[in-house]
Amino acid sequence: TQMITAVMFGIFLIFLGVGVPIAASVGWATLSVNLLDPSFACDAIYFVKTMANGMDSYVLLAVPLFMLSSSIMAESGLSGRLFNVFSYFFGNLPAGLPIAVVITCLFYGAICGSGPATVAAIGTMCIPLLTKLGYDKDFVTSMIAVAGGLGVIIPPSIPFITYGLCTGASIGDLFIAGFMPGLLIGLFIVFYVIYYFARHDNSNLCIEAYTQELRSKGFLRILKEGFWALLAPVIILGGIYGGIVSPTEAAGVSVVYALLIGVVAYREINFKKFIKCLVDTGHTATPVMLILGICIVFGRVLSMLRIPQTLATFVTSNIESKIAVLLAINLFLLVAGMLMDTIPCILILAPIFLPIVQAYNVDIVHFGILMTCNLAIGFVTPPIGTNLFVAQSLTKIPITRIAKHAVPFLAMFLVALLVITFVPSVSLWLPSVLSK
């Protein structure tokens, strides 16, 4: 078993290192077990059947539905309307508009559930605007790249759905638990923004004219323009938190609501744009669903080889400190997030790490939040850094420069991560309150 395990993970790492797509890397690593030991159950027929059975899941419907909802809302111009509402309050301060950007990322993340989608939607509008008003382009771009990672922590979150699928954790509880950690990380980023502008010369900022023009419209008009956008996360999350809809039903509601505001309220979505949204969703969802299906088989093979249980026994018999174990897992996840995308990371690593942390009485929901927060940092760390590539495509700034300017924001993210890791109530307080 040890030799089979070593070869399986060796094949996976070699394939990944030479640039083989993640789905193929995991698939061939899984099939290699049967090639090494023909008596092992996982042959090609078992692989296909298990993959098909694993994909036959009501929960999985939420993934493409939230992606479609996100695409429709992006085409509807929600990000701009949200930003105007928050800019109305903070725009007259040097740090005001960047703070409005971070809050907009939080709200938009509660609509789309995707980090890269949040960066694309907010960055497309806010980077040119803030640069025009005198803000440093590198600073704004790196801030949005990091704040976009909140899109996978603030519910609804596709990584939460993935984690719930492969561990059996309640997706509804994960959605509820992710709210406070997302707010905490956003707050730490805002603290750094305030500190940054308190220590810099802000005389070159041209924000007075912009703020006056915005406020000349009047608050009621700004609120009217952004009302339906502000209501989107309230409807989606309120339905889940109130027990009215399941996460999958909430995904369906989000698509219907996105169409209503895009077609009726804002009149931005026509038939041609809707078809584009469907095509874009297909391009985005297909590889994700393929990876999900293959990783389900991979997880079954891990269980059959008893790898998670063996690792848990080894760790608990050699390390007594819960703090040391959690720090080591955090470090491993931070490195893994640099090398792989969030969804395959969760599908591969969650079944391995969960028995270990449960041996130290770490709550399954808390660990899901912890894992997602760690991997969200991977959105802004090379060489994968999806958010970096999205930000680079919007600004043409070299990725290394964006990553360099993102370091202080990532430091705030890491401080918040340590709080989330060692203060479980940050994640578990809200689910415990709402369950009463």
Beta strands, then each sheet from edge to edge (+ up, - down):
end
